[in-house]
Amino acid sequence: MSIKMRFMLSYIAVILLTGVFLISAFVLGVCTLTGASPGQLYKSATLQRPLSTDEENAFLELKMLAKNTPDKLLQYQNFEKLENSGIQVVVRKNDTIVYSSSELSKKSLLVHMPEYELNNLNMRGTIDNQGDLFRYIKFDFLYSEGSHGSVMVLQPENSYTEIMQKWGIPIVGIILLFGFLVIALLSYFVAKSVIQPILHLKEGAEKIEAGNLDFEMEKTTGKNEIATLISTFEKMRIRLKKSLEVQEQYENNRKELLSNISHDLKTPITSIVGYIEGIQDGVANTPEKQAKYLEIAHTKAKDMNALIDELFLFSKLDLHKEPFYMRSVDLNALLAQIAEESEFSFPDAQISLTVPDEKLMTNADREKLKRVFENLIHNSMKYMDKVQAKITIQLEKQQDMAIITFGDNGKGIPDANLNAIFDRFYREEQSRNSNTGGSGLGLSIAKQIVEEHQGRIWATSELGVGTAVCVALPLKEEEAG
């Protein structure tokens, strides 16, 4: 049930109960002002109720008889006829019931008969007879010998009126009690289904305000607005927690980045300063030594420049600000060129290339893709521990993707480190010894470039056997088809 419906039912119940309260208050107010009971008020309300035609005719006949020849009422022959018409008649003489219809109890009549009133100011009312309520009209008169007499015409009240007069106050009390119970139940239901979840939301918000995101919102059954709100709040908490975790990871990465940059820049700078001071202090006391020192300082400066270039490229790729000039690239031809250049760069290595007969085309930035492939080959040679280095390059088609695999027979990478090789500043040689070369950004840059081409890169390795790095690139549509 929706919150709107719950509140609507609550409002309806409150309106109905308010109406009962107002009516009860009105009745009690009138009773207080008039000094009458609710039953007396009802009796007063029925005094002026009009007679039916039969009642009117019967009463007029009896009234005329009481006025003119009252003693004849004691021997009146038409009482049975009136009784058959549903009209009850009572004739009183002093404190004795001279005649009453068969349905009436004389004993009860004597108890509840209205007082004798010769001036007949209060002729109408209601009377109880053994628990049944009757509406009456009476005429008081004097018999010929001076005795007090009364003639009454009675008509049974309907059951509803009778019930209300006898049980009206208890019924109102029961209604009020039931109303209180309904309001209490509605209040409990609303509190449990609306207020309580809102309090849980408040507690959750306070926890988030205090920086605590390690909790879970209590689930609320149903599909109402509160349940939707709690579900949305929980999703927001999860996203906020993940966002903070990512932010924390970024902060840790930033600190690690600064530490690694500081280390990688400090080492060549220290070397350059050392060699320059060696020249200044006369340690390099021959032209040959001076030339050697300057050459080393120059090499270190170029390494620093290369590191800064890689950092700059990495930053632009990370911020998606590096432009990519995409065009159709023949992967067969590109890999053939890279294999040929690698044979020239590494003449002692055994480099083999395997490509399919069909030409595989992809949409790519050729220079950036070439950088990725060259970096993979250079990494294989950098960490090669075999006398005879072997590099294999294989191109194959798998559905709508081109798979390029660069394999080597190097020392391999432990399984625990395999997923980390594409992290920035990761080096297999953790001491960051500059003798192994490299900034630790190469594979991270390669991963970003491949992902910008809607591809993916991964590695498999076996210690002592070698490593294979695979690059998957989407083929052009005509090639994929």
N, C-alpha and C positions, 0 to 999 in steps of 0.2 A: 504494500500500500504506500502510495506516495505521501510525502510530508504535507502537500497541499490538501489531500483528502483527509489526512489525520486531523489537521487543524480545522478543516471544515466541519467534520463530525464533532470536534470539541466545541466549536462555536455554536453549532445547532443545539447540542446538549445544554450548553450554558444558557442559550436564549430560552429554551423550553423551561429549564429550571428557574430562570429569572422570572418567566411568566407565572409559574406556580407560586414563587415567592411573593410576587406583587399581588396576585389574587388573594393569597393567604394573608398578606399584610393588610390588604383592603378590608377583608372580612373581619380580621382581628381589630382593626381600627374602628370600624362601624360598631362592632360589639362593645368596644371600650367606650365609645361616645354615647351609645344608646343604653348601655347596661344590659343588653339582651344577649342571649346565647345564640349560636348559629342556628339551632333548631327553632328558636323563637323568631329569628329573622326570616327563616323560611316560612314559618306560619304566617307572619305578617305579610309576606309577599304573596301568599295564596289567598288572603282574605278577599281581595277584589277580583279573584279569578271568576270569569263569567260562568253562569250555570248552563247546562245543556238544556235543550228544549223540554225533554222529559222531566228533568229536575225542576225547571222553572214552573211547568204546569202543575206538577205534584205539590211543590211548595206553596204555590198560590192557593191551591184548593185547600190544603191543610191550614194555611194561615187564615183564610176567610172563615173556615170552620172554627178555628181557635178564637177568632175575634167575636163571632156572632153566637155560636152555640158550642162553647168549649167542651161541655160535658159529652157531646156526641163523639168526641175523640176516644172516649173510653169504650164505645161500642162501634167504632168505625169498621165498615165491612170491606173497604177497598185496600186494606194494607197488603193482603196477599197478592192482589193485582199489581200493586206497585213493586212488590218484591220480585215478582216474575219479570218485571221490566228491568231488573238490575238495580233498582233504587232501594236503598236501605232506609227504614223509618224507625225513629225512636220517639216514644211519648213518655214524658216524665211527669210525675205528680209528687210534689215535694221532693223527698229523697228516695222515691220508689220508681222503678222502671215499670210503667204500666204495660208498655208494649215495646218490643224490639224485634226486628227481623230475625229469622232463624239462624242466619250466619253470624250474628253478633252475640257476644258474651255479655250477659247482664252484669255479671260480677266485675268484668273489666270496664264496662260502661260506667258503673257507679264510681269507680276509682278515677276515671279520666274525664267525666262529664264536666263541661264548663259551668262556671257559676251562674246562678239565676240572675237575670238582669231585665227588669220590667221595662226599662226605657229602650231596650234593644239597640244599644249603640254598637256592640260588637257581635254581629250576627254570623260572621263567617270565621272559619278557621279549620284546623286539622285536629284529629283525635286518634289516639292509639287504641286499638282493640286487639288484645292478645298478640301483639307484635305486628299487626297489620295496620297500615296507615289509611285513614279515611278523611276525605274533604267533606265538610258539613256546612249547612246553613240552618240556623235555628230561629225560632220565634218563641219568646217568653210571654206568658199570659197568666190570667187568674181564672181559676175555676169558679163556678157560680157560688160555692160556699166559701170562697176566698183563699183556697189552697193555691200554691205556686205550681204553675205548669209550664212545660216546654215541649215543643214539637220540633224534631230535627230530621232533615233529609240528608242522608250520607251517600257518598259515592266513593268507591275504593280508588286510592291513588295508584298510578302505574308503579311497577316494581323499581324502575330506575329512580324515580322521585323518592320512593320509600327508602330505598337503599341509601341514597344521598343524605336524606334527613337523619337516618339512624346511624349511618356509618361514614358520613362525609368527613368528619374530623379525623377519624382513624385512617381513612383512605388518603387524605391529604398528608397525614404524618408518614404513612408508608411511602407515598410518592416522594416526599422530601428525603426520607431515609434512603430510598432507592437512588434518588438523584445524587445525594452525597456519595453513595457507593460508586455510581457511574463516573462522577467527576474524579473521585479518588483513583479509580481504575484507569481512566483516560489520562490523568496526570502521571500515573506510574508508567503507563504505556508510552506516553510522549517522552517522559524523562528517560526511559530505558532506550527507546529507539532514536531519540533526537538529542536530548541533553547529554546523555552519557557519552555517545560518540563525539560530540563537540568537545566535551571535557578531555577525551583522549586526544583529540586534535590539538587542544591547547597544551597538553602535556608534551606531545610530540614537538610542537613549535618551540616550547621552552627548552627542550633538549637540544634542538637544532641551534637555538640562540646561544646555548651554553657550549656549542661546538661538538656536541655528542651526536654522531650519526650512526652509531653502532647499535641500532635497535630496529624493531619491526613493528609497524602499526598493526593493532589487533583488527582482524578482518571482521566486517559487518555483513550479516546475511541480508539478502534482498537486493533489489536493483533500484532503490530510491535515490534521491539526491544526496543524502548523507553517505550512503555506500559508495556512490560515484566520487564524492568529494574525498573520502578517505583513500579510495583506490588511487585517485589522482595525486593526493598528498604523498602516498607511499612511493609512487613512481617518481615524483619530484625529489623525495629524499634519496632514492637510489641514484638518480641522475646527479644530484648534488654531491653525493658521496663519491661517485665515480669521477666527477669533475674535480673534486678536491684531491682525490688520489692521483689523477692525471697531473694536476697542478703541482702536487708534491713531487711526482716523478720528474716533471719538467724542472722543478727547482733543484732536485738532486742531480739531474743531467746537466743543468747549468753549472752547478758547483764542480761537477766532474769535468765538464768542458773547460772551465777556467783553470782547473788544476792541470789538466792534460796540456792545454795550450801553454800554460806557464812553464811546464816541464819541457815540452818540445821546443819552445823558443829559447828557454834559458840555456839549454845544452849547447846549441850552435853559437849563441851569443857569447857564452863563456869561452868556447874554443876560439872564436874570432878575437875576443879581447886578449886571450892568452898569447896567440900568435902575433898580434900587433905589438903587445908589450915585449915579446921576445925580440922583435925587430928593433923596438925603441931602446931596449936595455942592452943591445949588442949581442944577445944570445945567437942570433943569426948573423954571424960575423963574416960571412962570405956571400958573394952575389948569388951563388947557387942556393944557399940556405934561405936567403931572403926571398928569392923567387919561389922556393918551395913553400915557405910560410904564407906568402901572398896567395899562392894558388889554393892552398888549403882554406884560407880565410874566404876566398872568393867562392869556393865550393860550398862552404857552410852558409854563406850569404844566399846562394842560389837555393839551397835546401830550405832556408827560412822563407824565401820568396815563394817557393813551390807550396810550402805548408800554408802560407797566408792565402795563396790563390785557391787552394782546396777548401780552406775554411770559408772563404768568400762564396765559392760555388755551393758548398754544403748549406750555408745560411740562406742563399737565394732559393735553392731547391726546397729547403724546409719551409720557407715562407711562400712557396709557389710564385716566386717572382722571376725565376729564370725562364727566358723565352725558349720555346721549342719550335724549330722550323721543320715541320712535318712534310715529308714527300715520300713517293714510292721508292723503296729500297730493295735491291736484289740481294737477298741474304747469301746466295751461293757465291756471288762475286765479292761481296764484302768479306766473307770468311776466307775466301781464297787470297785476297789482298793481305788480310791480317796474318794468315799462315806464312805467306812469303816474307813479309816484313819481320815476323818473329824468327824465322830461320836466319835472317841476316843479323838480328839483334842477339840471338843465342845460337851461335854456329855449332856449339857442342851438343845441343839438345836435339833429340829425335822428335820431330813434329810431324804428325800425320793428320790429314783432313779427309773426312768422308761426307759427301753431299749426295742427295738424290739426283736422278737424271732430270726431273722436272725442276723448273725454276720456281723458287718460293719467294714471293714478294710480301712485304709488310709496309705499313705506313709508319715512318719513323723519322727522327732527327738523326741523320746518318753519322754525323761527327760525334754526337753523344753516345750513340750505340757503339761506335768504334772504340770510344774511350772505355766503355764497360768491358768489351771483349778483351782489349789490350790489358786492362787492369787484372782481369782474371788470369791471363797467361803470366804476367809479371809476378803475381802473387805465388803462382805455382813454382816459378823459378826461384823466387826469394826464399821460400822455405823448403827447397829441394835438398834432400839428404843423400841422394844416390849419385854415384859417379856418372852413370849414364841416365841423364834426365829424359823422360818420355812425356810428351804432351800430345793428347788426342783431342781433335775437334770434330764433332759429329753433328750434322744437321739432319733432322727428320721431320716428317709431317704427321701430326696426330689430330685427326678431325679438322677443326678450324684453327689449329695452333701450330706454330713452328717451334720445335724444341731444339735448342742448341746446347750441347753438353761439352764442357771443357774438363777433361780428365788428366790426372798426372799420377806418377808413381812415387810421390813424395812420402813424407813420414806419417801423414794422416792427422786427423783432428779427433780428440776424445769426444765421445757422444755427449758428455756434459757441457761441452763448449760449442757444440755444433750450431745450436740456435743463436748463439751470441756473436757469431763472426760477422753478422751484418749490422751489429750495433756500432754507433760512432765511437771512435777511439779504441775499438777493441783490437788487441794484438795477441796473437798466439803466444808471443814471448812477452809475458806480463810485466817484466821489469822495465819495459819501454826502452830497451837498449837501442841506441841510435845506430849501432853497427848493423842491425837487421834492416834499417831504413824504413821509410814509410811513416805516414802520419796516423794510421789507424782509421782513416776516413774513406779509404778507397772503396771497400765493399758497401759501406753505408751509402756513399754517393751512388754506387752502382745500383743498389736496391731502389733508391728514390727515382733514378732515371728509368729503370725498367717499369716501375709502377706508374710513372707518368705516361708510359706507352701502353697502359692497360694490360701489362704483363705481370709475371711474377718470377722470383728467383729463389732457389733453394739449393742445399748442398747435402751430399751423402759422403761418408768417409769411413775408412777402416784403417786403424793404426797399423803402420808398417807396410801397408799396401798402397794407399793413395787416397786422393780426394777427387770427387766429381762435383762440379757446380753446374746446375742446369738453369737455363733461361727460357721461359715460355713467352712467345710473342704472338699476338693475333695476326692471322694472315689477312691479306686484302680479300674483299668479298669474292672477287672472281677466282682467286686462288683457293679460298676456302670451299667454294662450290665445286 
